[in-house]
Amino acid sequence: MNHIQKLLFITALLTSSMAFGQLTEDPDDRRSQGKDPLRTQTPEGRPLPFGQRLRFGGGINGFRFGNPFSLGVSPVIAYQASEHLIVGVGGTYNYTRYKAYTNTNTTVPYRTLNQYGGRGFLMYEFIPSILPNLYLHGEIESTTINDKFEQPGLPAPATYSLTSPLLGLTYSQPISRRFGVNLTALYNLNYNNSVAASLIYSSPFVLRLSFF
């Protein structure tokens, strides 16, 4: 009797393992058939778990050495909502420092800008049969910038905020099912000649390179 019970237990264990393997089969296996990997389901049509639809990444923006010195980071979390729709959120932080030259040709701190904010975005692959991986891209970005002059006699520190809707296109070059290189071109619908807009965006056109 004990042998029969053990045999039944092993059979049940193997059966459940095979079922689990089928449920979580990697859609990348389709590559061996000359097909693009599925983004939200297994080759058998079962939905992928929530965690397997998430993408993590971001980008480095505004990177400059010298005067001014500038460095920014923009982490991103995205979710593959359907085969052609991605929704996500991201944050942005950018630090910029200017120096001024004195009469003796030495440098002193002159101006510091600290910019931070967040955004929510949607990306929709609208003509996959003609141009795969080309997405319509829309987002709302809210940004605050702290502007501080370091020398006496200059304008007092100020803080500016701006919320902007942006529309455009993103082309994504997949590296794996959940990671790619993304080139984004957007137009800022709220761009104007205000101090905030000129400090945060130097132009109504926004170009980004990101990885997620």
WOUR-V752062 format. One record per backbone hydrogen bond with DSSP energy under -1.0 kcal/mol. CO is the residue of the C=O (numbers start at 1). NH is the residue of the N-H. E is the energy in kcal/mol with one decimal. If there is no record, write none. Layout:
BEGIN
[[CO/NH/E] [CO/NH/E]]
END
This chain:
BEGIN
[[1/5/-2.3] [2/6/-2.3] [3/7/-2.3] [4/8/-2.6] [5/9/-2.4] [6/10/-2.6] [7/11/-2.5] [8/12/-2.5] [9/13/-2.4] [10/14/-2.6] [11/15/-2.3] [12/16/-2.5] [13/17/-2.2] [14/18/-2.3] [15/19/-2.2] [16/20/-2.5] [17/21/-2.4] [18/22/-2.0] [19/23/-2.2] [20/24/-2.1] [26/29/-2.1] [27/30/-1.8] [28/31/-2.1] [29/32/-1.2] [30/33/-1.7] [30/35/-2.0] [31/34/-1.9] [40/48/-2.7] [42/45/-2.3] [46/42/-2.8] [50/53/-1.7] [53/80/-2.1] [55/78/-2.5] [57/76/-2.6] [58/211/-2.8] [59/74/-2.1] [61/72/-1.3] [64/70/-2.3] [69/97/-2.7] [70/64/-2.9] [71/95/-2.7] [72/61/-1.5] [73/93/-2.4] [75/91/-2.0] [76/57/-2.0] [77/89/-2.4] [78/55/-2.8] [79/81/-1.4] [79/87/-2.4] [84/125/-3.0] [85/81/-1.1] [85/82/-1.7] [86/123/-2.8] [87/79/-3.4] [88/121/-2.6] [89/77/-2.6] [90/119/-2.4] [92/117/-1.9] [93/73/-2.4] [94/115/-2.9] [95/71/-2.2] [96/113/-2.9] [97/69/-2.3] [98/110/-2.3] [98/111/-1.5] [100/108/-2.3] [102/105/-1.7] [106/102/-2.9] [108/100/-2.8] [110/150/-2.7] [111/98/-3.3] [112/148/-2.5] [113/96/-2.4] [114/146/-2.9] [115/94/-3.0] [116/144/-3.0] [117/92/-2.2] [118/142/-2.7] [119/90/-2.3] [120/140/-2.1] [121/88/-2.2] [122/138/-2.2] [123/86/-2.8] [124/126/-1.1] [124/136/-2.9] [127/130/-1.3] [127/131/-3.0] [131/134/-1.2] [133/172/-2.5] [135/170/-2.3] [136/124/-2.4] [137/168/-2.3] [138/122/-2.7] [139/166/-2.7] [140/120/-1.9] [141/164/-3.2] [142/118/-2.0] [143/162/-2.6] [144/116/-2.7] [145/160/-2.4] [146/114/-2.1] [147/158/-2.6] [148/112/-2.8] [151/154/-1.1] [158/147/-3.3] [160/145/-2.9] [162/143/-2.9] [164/141/-2.8] [165/189/-2.5] [166/139/-2.3] [167/187/-2.8] [168/137/-2.8] [169/185/-2.7] [170/135/-3.3] [171/183/-2.6] [173/181/-2.3] [176/179/-1.0] [179/175/-2.9] [179/176/-2.4] [180/212/-1.7] [181/173/-3.3] [182/210/-2.4] [183/171/-2.7] [184/208/-2.4] [185/169/-2.2] [186/206/-2.6] [187/167/-1.8] [188/191/-1.2] [194/198/-2.2] [195/199/-2.1] [196/200/-2.7] [197/201/-2.6] [204/188/-3.2] [206/186/-2.9] [208/184/-2.5] [210/182/-3.0] [211/58/-2.5]]
END
